[in-house]
């Protein structure tokens, strides 16, 4: 045991923290996934593949389901009227015939005060963030199994933050759906869950020094690298990390209001962090033979690049089904987890303030809400936009949803390009 700890540069205290994180990760990841996937194969009668059989073999299935949706919408106030869309919602349809998918409702709830065009999305499967989380975890750990390499502390911490916030989002989505209400977790419970995960992440991120004494995070606020005169004490580091995580999570959550908008933007941002990590690996101060005079004091950039590309790939694959017309939504499960992953990447690459530029689209969405609320209060009831977040404003101006999403993607791409340009220019100027 001691030889394993020394080989991986781990003290007993750091090993204990890592063990705790792993136990947390297993407990809170295995249960939601097992709950979801067990329902796809088990009915009240036991193991069954009837759901998949219906989809693959029944020529009348789509027509019957569509008729059921239509009938349920006519009397939506009844508890049983919510459309079941999850794979684990089975009920007897007809004896000797079909299995009804309306035992419970696991479809998306739509704001009544939102654009009326969104009402057709009611009942679309949500909690697609579980698919994103599973894809990232399989991709990352699968890559290490193939290469027979040990995961790094930095990557595990980002995945812990990613998964932990996904659990909070899952609980929020599940309560919304099971209770058929737009309010999921109470605000205090949601904030408490996010805070616990963020605090654990912040404290652990200042542990696990490598052979050079570099920890995954640093106590300094960073832009393109640490700003040395902005060193923070531990308590302020925790508060700063919590603010970053909350800002990034809310940014993705608010952006996730149109089909494919948030997932497409996240593909670009995580792609940018893939390039940033690869560049930092090539120019790491740990490799003095290849690094330039202005090298990067970061830990595990290569392994973080693997996490970033897994996140980009998962979002890209999800976009196939999330593009208009969306067949599935990521829900808070996806938006909170992806926002947390963005914050984790920014913290570990020492590019915390650069995230404001790379995620410029997310900033625009958040600022539109802040400006709307502030203007409403200052003018006692007047509105700056027809509706916030700002993508709804353009919807109410009769812009087509596809037009809005494409143009917002262009904005996201320009912000990512600007951020990468600034990152590279700073290195060039320092060489």
N, C-alpha and C positions, 0 to 999 in steps of 0.2 A: 504493500500500500504506500509506504513512504517513498519507495523508488518511483511509483507511478506519479505521486504528487510532485516530486522533484523534477521528473521528466517533463511535466507540463507546467512547471513554474507556479505551483499552487501551494499556498500555505494551508494548514489545517482549517483555519478560520475561513479562508476563501473557498475551500472545498465544501465546508458546511453551508455557506451561502449558496454555492452552486447547486448542492444537493437539494436545498430548500426550493430553489427556483425550478428545478427539474420536477420535484414532487408537485409543486403548484401547477406547473405546465401539464403534467400527466393527468392530474385530478380534474382540472377544469377544461381540458381538451377532449379527453376520452369520453366523458359523460355526454356532452352535447352531440358529438359525432356518433357515438354508439346509439344514442336515442333516436337520432335522425335515420341512420342507416338500418337499424334493426327494423324500423317500421316499413322499410321498402321490401322486406323479405318475410315478415311475420304478420299474420292476421290473428283474429281470435281463435281460429282453428289450428294455428301452428304455422310452420314454415310453408311459404307459398311464393310462386313467381307469377301469380295471376295478374298483377299490375303490369308487368312487362309483357306478358302474353296478350293482354288486352290492347296495349299500344301497338304491338307488332302484327297482330293477327285479325283484329276486329275491324272490318270495313265500316261498321256502323258506329264505332266508338266516338269519333269526333262529332258526328251529328247528334248523337244522344247527349254528350257532354254539353254541346252548345245549347241544346234545348233546355237542359237542366239549368245552365247559367241564366238563360232568358227567364225561366220560370222563377228562379230565386230572386232575381233583380226586381220582379214585380212586387215582391213582398219582403223587402230587405230588412224591415224592422224586426222580423222574427229572428231569434237567436240562431235557428237552424238554417237561416237564409244565406249565411256567409258561404261562399263557394270554396269547397275544399280543393286544394291544388297540390298539397304535399304528397309524397309517395307513401306516407304511413297513415293515411286517413281512410280507412276502409270500413265499410258497412254493407250489409246485405242490400243489394239493389232489387233483384228479383230472384226468387228461388229457382235454382238451376240455370240462371242467366248471367247477369253481370254483377260486379262489385261496385257499390256506390262510393264515390270519392268525396263524400260530404259529411263524414262522421264528425270532423272538426274543420274549422276554416283556417287555412294557412296561406291565405292570399293577402295581397297588399291592400292596406286601408288608404283611402285618398282623402285629403283635406277638403272639407266642404266649401271653404273660402278660397280655394285655388281655382285656376282656370278650368272652365267646364270641359275642355277637351281632355282633361286628365281623368274624368270619371269613367271612361271606357277602360282604363287600366285597373279598375277595382277588381280584385280577385287574382291578379297576376302573382305567381309565386315569388316570395321574397326570402330573405335570409340567405341569398346567394353568396354572401360573404363567407359562409362555411365552405363553399367550394373553393374560393380563393385561398382561404387559410389552409385547407387540406392540400391544395396544389403546391403552395409554397413549401410547406413542411415536407411533402414527399419529394419535391425537386431538390431541396437543400440536403436533406439527410440521405437521399438516394445518391446524390453526387459524391458524398463522403464515403458511402459504402462502396461505390464503384472504385474510388481512388484510394481506399483504405487509409484515409486521413482523419485526424481527430478534429471535431468542430472547435472553433475558436470561442473564447469568452465573449468577444464583441458580437459575433453573429448570434450566439445563444441569447444574449441579452436583448438584442433587437427582436428576435423571434418571441421571446418572453413578453415583451411589450406589445408586439403585434397580436399575439394570441390572447393575452390577458385582456386587452381592450376589446378584442373580438368576443370574448365571453360576456363582458358587460353589455355590448351591443346585442348579443344573442338573447340575453335575458330581457332586454328592452323590447326587441322584436317579438319574442315569444309572448310576453304579457299583452302587447298590443293585439296580437292575433287571437290568442286564446280568450281574452276578455272582450274582443271586438270593439276596441276603442282606440282613438288616435294617441292617447297618452299611455306610454309604456311604464317603465320604472319611474317612480316619483323622482323629482329633480334632486332631492337630497340623497336618495339611494344611488342614483346614477353618478352624481358628483363624488360620493363616497367610494364607489367602486373604481372610478377612474383615478381618484386620488391615491388609493391603496396601491394600485398597479404602478402609478407614476412614481410614488415615493420609493417603493421597492426597487424600481428600475434606477432611480437617481442614486440611491445609496450604493447599490451593487456596481454601478458604472464607474464609481471612483475606487473600486477594488480591482483585483486581478492585474497587478503590474507585470509587464514582461521583463525580459532580461535587462532592458534599458531603463526600467522603472516607469514605462509609459502605461497608463491606465486607459481603458476604453474611452472614457470621458475625461474632461479636464475641468478644474474649477473656474476657468476663465471664459468670458463671453467671446465668441468668435465671429468673424466675418468670412474671410478666406482661409484664415488660420487663427490661432489664439491671439487675442488682443491682450498683451502682457499686463497693461496697466488697469485691466478690468477683471482682476482676480476677485473671486467672491468667497466668503466663508461658506461652510457646509450648509447652513440653514438657507442662505440665499441661493445656493446652487440648486437645492431641492425645489425652492419656489420657482426659480427660473426654468428648470426642467418641466415642472408641472404646467407653467404657462405656455411653453412651447408645445407640449403634447396637447393641451386643451385647444390652442389656436389651430394647430394642424388638423386635429380631429374635427373641430367645428367647421373648418374650411372645406374639408372633403364632404362632410355631412350636408352643408348648405349647397354645395355644388351639385350634389347628387339629386337633382330635381328634374332632369330631362334624360331621356333614354340615351345612354352611352356617354354622357357629358363627363361625369366624374371618372369613370373607368378609362376613357380615352386620355384625359389629362394626366391621370396617374401613370399610364404607360410612358408618356413623355418624361415626366419628372423622375421616375425610377430609372428610366433609360439614361438620363443625365447623371444620376448618382452612380450608375454602373461605370460610366466613363470617368467620373471624378475619382472613384475608388481605384480603378485601373491606373490612372495617372499617378495618384498618390503612392500606389505600390511601386511603380517604376521609378518614382522620385523619392522614395522613402529614405529617411536618414539612416535606416538600418542597412542600406545597401550603398555604402559610400563609393564603391567602385563605379556604379552606374548613375547615381543621383547627382543632380546639379548642385551648385553652391547654395541654393535656396530650397533645401529638401523639406519634406513634411514629417513632423513628429506626430505620427498617428500609429495606432495599433490595429493590426489585422485588416489592412485595406483590401487585400486580395480575397479574403473570405467574405468580407462585406460586399464585395462586387458580386459574389455568387448569390448572396441574399437579394441584392438589388435586381439582378437579372431574373431571378426566380419571381420576384414581385412584379416586375414588368411583364414577364411572360404570362403569369397568372391573370393579370388584368387584361392583357391582350386577348387571351383565350376567352375570358369572361365577356369581353366586348362583343364577340361573335353573337352571343345570345342576348346581350344587353342593348345592342344597337336597335334603333327604331325599326319595326315595333318590338319593344322589349318582351322577351319571353320569360325573363326573370329579373328581379331587382336585387341589389346587394344588401339593402337594408342597413340599419345601424350596425349590424354585425360586420359588414364590409367597410363602411365609411369610417367607423371608429378605429378599426384595426389598421386600415391603410393610412389614416392620419397619424396614428401612433408610429407606424413604420417610417413615415416621412420624417417625423420629429427625431426618431432614433438615428436615422441616417445623417441628418443634419448635425446632431450632437457628436456623433462618433467621427465624422469627417472634418470636424471643426469648421463647419460652414453654416452655423446657426442663422446668422442674419442673411446669408446668401439665399436661404430658403424663401425669403420674402420675394426675391426676384425670380428664382426658379418656379416657385408656386404663385406667380403673379395673378393667375386666373383665380386661384383660391382666395387671394387677398382681395381682389375686386368683389367677389361674391360676399365675403364677410363685411367689407366696408359698405357695400350697398345696404345691408341690413342695419348696420350701425347708423349710417346717415339717415335712413328711412325713419328709424325709431327716434333719433335725435331731432330731426326736422319736425316730426309729428308732435313731439312734446313741446318744442319751442314755439311752434305756430298754432298750438292748441287744435290739432285735428287735420291740418293740411298734410298732403303727402308729396314727397319729392319724386317718387316713382309710382307708377300705377300699382305695382306690387313688388315686394322683395322676397327672396334674392332677385337680382337684376335680370336673370334669364326669364323670369315670369313677366317682367315689365315688357319685354319684347314679344312674348306670347300674346299679351293683351293688346299689343300694337298690330296683331294679326300676322306676325312673322311665322313662317312655317317652322315646326320644331327642328327639322333637319337643317334648315338654314341657320338657326340659332346655334345648334350644336357644332356645325362645321366652322362657323365664324369664331365661336369661342375656342374651338380647337386651334385655330390659327393664332389667336391671342396667346393661348397656352404655349404653342410652339415658339412664338417670338420671345416670350418670357424665358423659356428654357434656353433658347439660343443666346439671348443676352446674358443669362447667368453663366453659361459655359464660357462665353467670350470673356467675361470679366475674370472668371477663375483662371483661364489660360493666360490672359494678358498680365495678371499680377505675377505669375510665375516668370513669364518672359521678361518683364520689367526688372525682376530681381536677379536674373542670371547675368 
